[in-house]
Amino acid sequence: MAQPSDITALEPLFQALYAHETPNAATPDAGTCARHIQRLLDDQTPHDMIIAWGTDRRALGLAAIARVTSISDPRSDHWTQIDLKELFVLPGARGQNIGRALMEWVQSYAKQHGACRIDWHVKSDNADGIRFYERFGAKILDGRLSMRKTL
């Protein structure tokens, strides 16, 4: 799990993630990233995050999840669900089974916490990502749309 002592080492990974998700925006400075990471690691957030470290202590990838309780399913064996908030590997580190290791951690975490499912969003034009997740048994849900309202 990521620790507050990892913040400085995580800044380049989070800057790359932001650039990946928001390609036409200026990359936030290290201080802004550090404050964001600190907030994510705070015990008050619902997130748990695992980091893939290189042998040089460089952060190569991450998986962030949130454990949630079902609102609509009253069956106790369906109460716990995992939301995969992010799975990201630096472009230069892809193809080294880092994503596989991170996804295996997510699945193991879900089983250890008695989760009945893992949910996440993937961009519809991310064919590589969709193929990657399908190798882990993921299915695209018919009749579901991701929606967003920016405030």
C-alpha positions, -999 to +999 in steps of 0.1 A: +000+000+000+011+035-007+024+055+023+027+092+031+065+087+029+061+078-008+046+112-019+077+126-035+084+094-054+048+093-066+047+128-080+061+119-115+036+090-117+007+112-109+019+139-133+020+113-161-014+100-151-028+135-153-012+141-187-026+108-200-061+116-188-060+153-198-037+155-228-043+191-237-039+206-202-008+219-185+007+193-161+002+203-125+034+212-106+049+188-081+034+207-051-001+204-065+004+167-071+019+162-036-012+178-020-034+156-041-015+124-032-015+134+004-053+137+003-057+103-014-036+087+013-055+103+041-073+077+063-105+096+058-107+088+021-122+055+010-093+047-013-066+020-010-037+023-034-010-001-044+021+011-062+043-009-086+079+001-079+109-004-101+142-016-088+154+020-088+125+029-064+107+046-093+069+044-092+059+026-124+022+021-120-007+022-096-041+007-088-065+026-067-097+011-054-126+021-031-146-005-011-183+003-011-215-012+002-243-019-022-273+004-019-297-017-039-288-054-031-299-065+004-282-099+002-253-100+027-230-118+002-235-089-022-230-060+002-193-054-005-183-042-039-150-028-052-148+003-074-115+003-094-109+040-095-077+038-115-052+014-130-023+031-147+012+021-158+037+045-172+039+042-210+076+032-209+069+005-184+040-012-203+045-047-216+064-058-184+034-075-167+030-046-142-007-041-152-013-078-147+003-077-112-018-047-103-050-062-115-042-095-096-037-074-065-072-058-071-088-092-075-070-105-044-081-075-024-117-080-035-116-116-024-100-109+009-127-083+017-156-105+006-165-084-024-190-099-049-178-078-078-154-052-091-168-023-112-149+003-132-151+026-162-129+024-193-130+048-222-149+033-252-119+041-275-094+023-252-093-009-272-060-021-255-075-014-221-107-033-229-087-063-241-066-062-210-096-062-187-113-089-207-084-112-200-093-109-164-129-119-171-144-084-173-175-079-194-189-047-209-223-041-194-251-038-218-275-009-211-251+011-190-237+045-198-211+065-178-224+100-172-207+130-157-217+165-147-189+189-141-196+213-113 
